[in-house]
Amino acid sequence: MNALADLPPWASVMTSLLVLVGSGLALVGSIGLVRFKTFYERVHAPTLGSTLGLFCILAASMLYFSMAQTRAVVHEILIGIFVTTTTPVTFLLLVQASVYRDRFEGSDPLAGLGEDRAVVKTLVPSSGIANGSTAPPGC
């Protein structure tokens, strides 16, 4: 007999549910990528959707292979560790590069925030003077 036929019914149902929930979360993240308008909104949804979806799919894989007793779940644990460490780092680097590029081009992506948030001043490339300030005497 194969491992699928020997799997208890409750494990089959749990594995199926975890795979469906994981793929649904990944789908929601992909829809968020299409739905949102700016880069800063778009980068957040797929990051969360793919991470949470992947963890549900990894849990389903761990459950299946533990119950089938065909191999250890070391692969899934390593995949989870690598995704947990690389996804936020990639997210952070992409956003920092985009903020740097936007500020270099003269637009401030944080300008739409309320007055209660921190104000970040950018330098005007041609004069070296901060936006909103006046030139020092003699310039």
Number of C-alpha atoms within 10 A of each C-alpha: 5 7 12 12 10 10 15 12 10 9 16 17 12 15 21 16 15 22 21 16 18 24 19 17 22 23 16 17 24 17 15 18 20 11 12 14 10 10 12 14 13 18 18 16 21 23 19 17 23 22 20 20 25 22 21 23 22 22 20 25 19 20 18 22 16 14 17 17 12 10 11 11 17 10 12 17 15 11 13 16 10 11 16 14 10 11 14 14 11 12 14 13 11 15 15 12 11 15 17 15 13 13 18 14 11 14 13 16 15 14 12 8 10 9 8 6 10 9 11 11 15 16 14 15 12 6 9 10 15 14 12 10 8 8 11 7 5 4 5
